[in-house]
Amino acid sequence: MKRIVMINTGGTFSSQRGENGLSPKLTGTQIRNFLGEFEEDLELSTEDYCALDSSNITPEDWVQLADKISQIIYSCDGVVIIHGTDTMAYTASMLSFMLQNLPIPVVLTGSQLPIGVPMSDAVNNCRCAVQMAASGLGGVYVAFDHKLMLGCRTSKVRTVSFNAFESINYPYVGEVNALGMQLYPTRLSKPTGEFQLQTAYSDKIAVLKLFPGMRPDLFSFLQEKGYEGIYIEGFGLGGVPFVKNDITEEISKASKAGIPILVGSQCSYEGSNLGIYETGLRVLESGGIPVHDMTQEAIVTKLMWCLGQTKDREKIHQLFHTNLIQEVTLPY
């Protein structure tokens, strides 16, 4: 008997229309009633964690979800998390870091339409998630639109289409078609030791999307306010200006002060490379830390998680040069 626990956090999936528009209202039990029957050897139980639009999910919720999962991993065979789509990729990425060497599948899913609405994608997404949760392949995943993706490689790239999520710079780890669920285990992250719950994090970070003419004094402001890490979304392959509005000088100052400055690309696909143009090489010379082909969600959550493990800039630099859970493709 495969025992799967479904944790409901709300989102569009469980929403109903009220005076203030759609908001999460359905319980896990009510959701279960929409799903129909599964195989005889599969038992699906439900728990209600919260009923939140995922815009209201916070890092504290990530910690509590990770704690809850750690308490049940040896009494069930898999976990499904019902989650709003807007921040689901952030939750999936952070759980991937917090739940190191996870022995069971944890699968996040949601929907573009509420489960009680005709033509909703909710039932199919959830049934795929349940089947993946019963696969025995440990790790954190996202199930959406008949695709199975590593949690740390997933991004929401469309607002209303059913194929709202994609696996960025990494192949799908599974898909559902007329032959059933097809899984590709060679693409999965392999455990390197015993399960470890590591929930420490820092939310004292900033994400800066460069635009032509951005004022460099913003960096001094963030330092004065006690921010512990910054991620810069640079232009193209990750370049930043150094002639007028010299950002590289600010990267150098912050790096010398012990603040990790990550630099990547505003483009979702194909990753960044700071070793080609002068605008990138100057970033490296100034102490900027490259993030290669990681998703924005993985960069943000990994930085938060790393700062929870250490405040040492050099150690964080090393962690961003380490592929922990298939979150990054390193060029060496």
Rosetta blueprint (number, residue, H / E / L):
1 M L
2 K E
3 R E
4 I E
5 V E
6 M E
7 I E
8 N E
9 T E
10 G E
11 G L
12 T H
13 F H
14 S H
15 S E
16 Q E
17 R E
18 G E
19 E L
20 N L
21 G E
22 L E
23 S E
24 P E
25 K L
26 L L
27 T L
28 G H
29 T H
30 Q H
31 I H
32 R H
33 N H
34 F H
35 L L
36 G L
37 E L
38 F L
39 E L
40 E L
41 D L
42 L E
43 E E
44 L E
45 S E
46 T E
47 E E
48 D E
49 Y E
50 C E
51 A E
52 L E
53 D L
54 S H
55 S H
56 N H
57 I L
58 T L
59 P H
60 E H
61 D H
62 W H
63 V H
64 Q H
65 L H
66 A H
67 D H
68 K H
69 I H
70 S H
71 Q H
72 I H
73 I L
74 Y L
75 S L
76 C L
77 D L
78 G E
79 V E
80 V E
81 I E
82 I E
83 H L
84 G L
85 T L
86 D L
87 T L
88 M H
89 A H
90 Y H
91 T H
92 A H
93 S H
94 M H
95 L H
96 S H
97 F H
98 M H
99 L E
100 Q E
101 N L
102 L L
103 P L
104 I L
105 P E
106 V E
107 V E
108 L E
109 T E
110 G L
111 S L
112 Q L
113 L L
114 P L
115 I L
116 G L
117 V L
118 P L
119 M L
120 S L
121 D L
122 A H
123 V H
124 N H
125 N H
126 C H
127 R H
128 C H
129 A H
130 V H
131 Q H
132 M H
133 A H
134 A L
135 S L
136 G L
137 L L
138 G L
139 G E
140 V E
141 Y E
142 V E
143 A E
144 F E
145 D L
146 H L
147 K E
148 L E
149 M E
150 L E
151 G H
152 C H
153 R H
154 T E
155 S E
156 K E
157 V L
158 R L
159 T L
160 V L
161 S L
162 F L
163 N L
164 A L
165 F E
166 E E
167 S E
168 I L
169 N L
170 Y L
171 P L
172 Y L
173 V L
174 G E
175 E E
176 V E
177 N E
178 A L
179 L L
180 G E
181 M E
182 Q E
183 L E
184 Y L
185 P H
186 T H
187 R H
188 L L
189 S L
190 K L
191 P L
192 T L
193 G L
194 E L
195 F L
196 Q E
197 L E
198 Q L
199 T L
200 A L
201 Y L
202 S L
203 D L
204 K L
205 I E
206 A E
207 V E
208 L E
209 K E
210 L L
211 F L
212 P L
213 G L
214 M L
215 R L
216 P L
217 D H
218 L H
219 F H
220 S H
221 F H
222 L H
223 Q H
224 E H
225 K L
226 G L
227 Y L
228 E L
229 G E
230 I E
231 Y E
232 I E
233 E E
234 G E
235 F E
236 G L
237 L L
238 G L
239 G E
240 V L
241 P L
242 F L
243 V L
244 K L
245 N L
246 D L
247 I H
248 T H
249 E H
250 E H
251 I H
252 S H
253 K H
254 A H
255 S H
256 K H
257 A L
258 G L
259 I L
260 P L
261 I E
262 L E
263 V E
264 G E
265 S E
266 Q L
267 C L
268 S L
269 Y L
270 E L
271 G L
272 S L
273 N L
274 L L
275 G L
276 I L
277 Y L
278 E H
279 T H
280 G H
281 L H
282 R H
283 V H
284 L H
285 E H
286 S L
287 G L
288 G L
289 I E
290 P E
291 V L
292 H L
293 D L
294 M L
295 T L
296 Q H
297 E H
298 A H
299 I H
300 V H
301 T H
302 K H
303 L H
304 M H
305 W H
306 C H
307 L H
308 G H
309 Q H
310 T L
311 K L
312 D L
313 R H
314 E H
315 K H
316 I H
317 H H
318 Q H
319 L H
320 F L
321 H L
322 T L
323 N L
324 L L
325 I L
326 Q L
327 E L
328 V L
329 T L
330 L L
331 P L
332 Y L
